[in-house]
Amino acid sequence: MRLFKHRQTYYIELPGGKRKSLKTKDKRLATQLFSKIKKEYLQGKIFNLEKQSAPLISEFIQQYINHPDRINLSKKTHVADSLAFRKLIDAIGDKQLNRIKTDHIAEFKEICTAQGIKPVSINTYLRHIKAGLNWAKEKEIIKEVPKIKYNKLADKLPRVIEPAAIEKILEYAKDNKPEMYRVITFALYTGCRRTEILNFRYEHIKNNIATIYGKGNKERIIPLVAPALEVIGPLQNIGKVFYYKNATTISLYFRNIVRSCGFNARFHDLRHTSATQMLKSGIKLEVVQKILGHAELRTTQIYAKVVSETLEKEMQKLSFN
């Protein structure tokens, strides 16, 4: 193994005569790189030329965001993906994607913690990083995904809107924002997210069964019950079911409606409320999981805890006086 210079650029010659450019004209940097590579080789970590074709993290970000498979995802998702990997670069440097190891992930978590970033925010970064690395493996950009452990968080129960409040919200929306009345009702009786509602089309309905395209364009089916069918109205051959074009608009209108009714809630709380009510109505946990499109049952189980706490609270009202 030797270090040599050719046309102002430094190279290394590996055993077997293979040559690899170090892509630098700086002798000091080239010497440092050569020393590191030689050490790895002597430790049995043979320098794999093929692996060096993997992109840098910064290069991967653009490839990941702009790939045709993901180009139609929301701008918010792309921003979150980019931010997570930029944070990773800040912590461990702009490494080649296949050189990211479990130790680097642990280092990233330690640095984020030292910077005062909340554990829940760190977990959000980690989820986007893990999703990106899994995608890279699927596309054969890398062979393995490092093990990623999330920070343990105290269970935070989802916020559920009480039935009396739902009744008032629907009544107000029906009188003042008829299109929002349709959207809110559909959300309550399907558990759909904002973007899923915005993208819902008449072509996605067949025999009163809706095909919903969720996160990552994953499909799931939801049987439409009478209230959901009522707000959909007469079925058409093609076109959007709901008029709104922007998810932010839906959130803004919903916030104004609930405030006008004297409450405080987010649009996503309708999904929590829908899931909780499904369980209260006796729908099996596994069925609720499929309707909501949860990849893991444990995500759905938190709604069962909400139901359990509600039952416990209601039982305190029992009295024979």
Summary of the structure (lengths in Angstrom):
residues: 321
radius of gyration: 26.4
end to end distance: 90.7
largest distance: 96.5
contacts: 852
relative contact order: 0.07
helix: 57%
strand: 9%
